[in-house]
Amino acid sequence: MDSLSSLASLTPEQFFGGVTKAGKALAAAEKKGNVPKTKNFDFSVQETCCVCQKNITPPLKVLRCSACRAPIYCGRECATKHWKYPPPQPPGSIPGPTHKELCPANKRHMERREYYDGVLQSFPWGRLESDATFSFDIARGRFGVFGGTGTGYWSHRGGPIPHSNRGVMESMLASSPYGATIMKAFAAFDHTDGADLLGTRHLTDVQGWKLEPVLIPYLNFPSADKRPALLKSTLDSWDEWYQWRKLSQESPAALLMSFPMTVYRLLVHCLEVTGPTQASANQRRALSVHLLGAEVELNYLPLFAELALLLPYLLPYHDIQLVVFGSGAETLIKAAKKKPSSLVAKSSLTTPVYE
C-alpha cells in the first residue's frame, strides 16, 4: 500500500521536474566527459514478463525466445504458454496474437536492431541505457521540454498512464479497492491533447518548440538563411533531413518530427501514392491521409505541415488533407464548444484547423 500512497501523492511537478533534473544532470556529466556508472545515471526500464507481468529481479533471470530474441519471459512456463496462447487481456478487450504468429516478424525487426541503434546514437542525445533501451523522457528532460499542459508541441499527459483513453481499464479500476487512489493519481495529470488549439492563434515556432532558436526547424522562416532549399528528390535519412533543414544533430527535433516523417515515408516510399511525376496541371490529384487513434499528435498538429516542404511538387497539382480520428479529437471538439472563438471551434470540413 506504500507504493499506492506514493502514486496518489505524486504531483506533475515532482514527476516532470524529477525527470528534467535527471536529464539535465546527465547532459552536464556528458559535457564534462564523466558519466558516473551509478543507478542515478542508469535509466533502464524494469524488465517485466510479457505474459504474467511479473517484475524479473534476482534470483530470476530473463529468458528470451531463442529464435527472435524479442519477448521477455520470467521462465519457461510463460514462454511455452505465449507460444500457443496470447497473453492475458483485460475483460472486454480483443485477444492479441500468439508469439508463434509474431515470431517471424519479430526476428526480421531484431535483425535490424544494430542499424537502428546506430541511427539513434548518431544524435548526441541518443543514449542507449545498460539494457539497450532509449529513454524518450530523459531525452526531453535534457532540453527542459518534458512536461504537461503549457509545454508547447511537447505537451502530453504523462504520469502513471499517459493515455487519455483508458479503455477497459476504467471499468476495472471502478471495481478495485485501490481504484479511487489510482484515479486520483490520474486526475492530477489531466491534460487535453491539442489544448493549444483551443486558443485563437496558433503557437509560433518558438512558442511551440521551446528550444534555442538554432535548434528549431522553422515553418515560418524568420530569415532567408533559415529557409530550406527546394527539394527536387526524396529524403532517405535523418542525416539528409538535418542537412536540408540546416540543423545540427544536437537538435532534438527528430523526437517529434518522426511522426510527420513517418507519414512522408508511407506516402512516398511504402505506398508510393505520390511522387514528382504522378500529377499534372490537367489532372489534379487529391490525397486524404487518415490519422487513426490520435492523442498526443494533436499537441503538435502544425508540424505535419512539414509535408508541404518535403513534397514541394504537391503544391501545384495535388490537394493533400490530413484527417484526424480518435477519442482525443472528440474530446477536443467538445471542449471547443465552450470556446467559440477558438481555432477548433472555427474549423469545419472546408476550413481546416491548420493550413
N, C-alpha and C positions, 0 to 999 in steps of 0.2 A: 504493500500500500504506500510505502515511502516514495516509490518511483511515480505512482499515480499522483501523489500530493505535489511532487516536484513538477510533473507535467501540468497540473492545474494552475500552479503558481507561475509558470513560465510566461514571461511577457515578450512581446515583439522586440522591445528594446534590448532585453537580455539575449534573445535568440539571434537577431540580426547583428547586434553590437558585438556579441561574443565571436561570431564567425568573422566579422570585419576586423576585429582586433587581431585574431589569429592570422588572417590573410595578410595584413599589413606587417605583422611581426615576421612572417615567413619571407615576404618580399625584402624587408630590411636585412634579414640574415643572409639572403641570397646575394644582395648587393655587396655585402661585406665579404662574400665568399666563404661563409662559415655557417652552415645549417646544422645545428646540433642533432644528433641521432637519438632523440628522445621522443616520448609519447606526445609531447606538446607540439612537435613538428611532424607528426605522422597522422595523416587524415584518412587512413584506410577505413573501409566500412566493416561493420561486424558481419562475418561470414555466417550465413543462415541457410539451413537445409531448405531446398526449394519444394520439398514435399510436406514435411511436418512443421516447418518454420522454426525449428529448434536452433538456438544460437550454438555454433560449433566452437567450443572452447576446450582446452586441455582437461582431461586426457584424450578427448575425442579429436580425431584428425579428419581433415577434409578429404572426401572421396569424390573424384570426378569420373565422368564417363570416359572409358579408355579409348573410344572412337573419336569423339568430337572435342573432348576436354572443356565443354561449356558448362553444363549444370553442376551445382554443388550439392552434395548429399552428406548427411551425418553418418551414414553407414550403408551396408549392402542391402539391408531390408528396404530402405526407402528408394534406393537406386533400382532395385528389381520391380518394386511397385510402380514407379514412374514409367518404366519401360512399357508396361502393359496398360496402365490406367493414368488418366490426367490427375494432376494434383487436386486436393480437396478445394472446393469453391464455396463461397457464401451461399446461403439459400436464395434461390431465385435467379442465380447467375447461370450463364451458359458454360457447360464444361469445355475446358480447353483441350488441345491435342495431347497425345501421349508423347513421351520422349522418342519412342520408336519412329513416330511420324516426323518429328522435328530434327532428329539426329543428322541426316544428310545435309540439311540446310545449315545447321549449326556448324558442321565441320567445314563447309565452304567458307563461312564467315570467319571462323577461328584461324583458318589458313592465311587470312589477310590481316590478322591481328598485328603482326610486326610492321606491316605497311602503315596501318592506322596509327600505331604508336609513334612511328616516325613522323607522320604528319602533325600529330599533337605536339611532339617535342620540338618541332621546328619553331614553335612560338616560345618566347621567353617565359611566359606564364603557363605553358603546357607541361605541368609537372605530373609524373606518374608516382603514385604512392607505393609503399612497400608491397601492397597486394595487387599492384599493377592497375589500380583504378585511378580515375581522374575526378577530382572534386570540383564540380561546377560552382558550388557555393564558395569555396575558398578562392577560386579564380576571380569571382566577382568581388569578394571581400578585399582582395588586393587593391582594387581600384575604388573602393568605397561606394560601390553601386549594388550592394546586396541589401535589399530592403523591400518593404511592402508599399502601400499606397504613398505616392509622392516621390518615388524613385525613378520617374520618367519611364523610358522604354523598359527598364529593368524591373519595374514593379511586379510583384507577384504575391500570392497568398502566404507561402512559407509556413513554418511551424510544423506541428505533428503530421498533418496531411495537407499537402499543398494544392489539392484539387478542390474546386468549388462544388463539383458534383460528386457527392459521396456515395451515390447509388444505394445498393442494398445495405451498405454499412450503417446508414441512418436508422433503418428498422432494427438492425442487430444491436445497435447501441441502446435503443429505447428499452430493450428487454434486459440489458446488462445492469448489474448492481453498481457498476462503475461508469455507466453511461453518462450520467449528469456531470461527473467530474471531467470526463473526456470531452464532452460537448462544450463545457466551459472553456477548455483549452482551445478548441476550435474557434469559438466566438472571439477570443482575444486577437485572433489573426484574420479577422474578417476583412475581405478585400473584394471589390467589384472589378473583375477583369475588364479593362477598357475604360476605367474611371475617368481618364483624361479626355475621353471623347464626350463626356458629359459637360465639358466646358464649351465656351462659344468660339474658341480658337484652337487650332492645332498647336502643339508644342513646337518650339523652334528646334533646330538640330542640337543646339547647346543644351536647351532645357530637357530634351528627350534623352540624349546620350549621357549627360552629366559627366563628361570626361574632359580632359585637357583638349583644347582646340586641335592640336596636332594629331590627336588620336581619333578624331571624328570623321567618318565618311559622309560628308555633307550631301544633302539633296538640294538645298537652297545654297548655292555657292557664294560665299562672301567675297570671293575674288577670282579672277581668271585662272590663277595658278592652282586653285582647288578643283577646277572643272576637269573631269577625266576626258581623255581623248575619245573620239567617236569610234566605237568598236566596229570592225569590219570582219571579224571572225569570232568564234565562240571562245569562252574561257574554260580551261580544263583543270585548274588547280587553284588553291588558296594563294600560292606564290604569285600567280598571274593576276589574281584579283587585287591583292595588296599593291602590286606594282602599278596596275592600271588606276587604282584609286589613290595612288601617291601616298600610301601609308606605310609606316614602319610596322613590323610584326609585333612590336611592343603593344600595339593597339589590341584591346580585347574585342574589337568589333565582330570578329568571327563567331563569338559566342551567341550573338543574336542574328547575325547575317546568315548563319547556316540555314535558317528557316526559309527566307526568300530564295537563297541559292539552291535549296533543295527543289523548290518549285521550278526554278530555271532549268536545272538538270533534268527534271522529269519531262518538261516541255520539249527541250532541245535534244537531249541525249537518249532518254529512255523511251518516251512515247513518240518522239520525232514528229510532233504535230505542228511544228513551225520551224522556219529557217529562212535565210536570206532570199530564197527564190520561190517560196511557197505562196506568194500572193502578188497581186499586181494592181495597177490603177483601175483596171477594168473588172477586177474580181477581188473585192474586199473579203477578208476572212475574219470571222468572229471566233474568239476563244473565250470560253467560260470555264474558269477554274473553281472547283468546289473544294473548300477547306472544311473538312468534317471534324466535329468534336472540338472546335476551337475554344480555348480558355485563355491561357497566357498570351497567345498570339494577338489577342485584342489589345494588349498593352503596347504593342509595337507595330500596329497595323500599317502606319505610314511607311515602314521600312520595305514593304512589298512593292513600293513604287520604284525600288531598285530595278525591277523588271523593265521599266521604261528606258533605263540606261543600258542594261545588259542586252536588250533586244531593240536597238535603235531602228531596225528595219520594220518593227511593228508599227511605228507611228504613222507612216503614210498609208499603209494598206491593211492594217489589222485593227480590230477593236478587241481589247482584252479586258475581261471583267473577273474580279475575284469575289466570289460569293461565300460568305461565312455561315456555317451551320453549327448548332450546338446549344446546350443549356446556358453556356456563358453569354452567347449572343441574345438569347431570350431574356436573361436577367438584365442585361444592359438596356434592352429596348424597354422593358418595364420601368426601369429606373429613369429613363429619358422622359417618360410621360409626366414626371414631376418637374422636369426641366425643359419646357417647350422651346427655349432659345438655344438649347444645346445642339452640338453637331449631329448627334444621333437622332434627335427629335426632328431635325430639318431634313434628314436623309429620306430617300424613297427609292423605288425601283428605277427611277430615271435620274435621281440625284444621289450619287454615292456619297458615303460618309467621308471619303477621301479620294481626290483625283488630282 
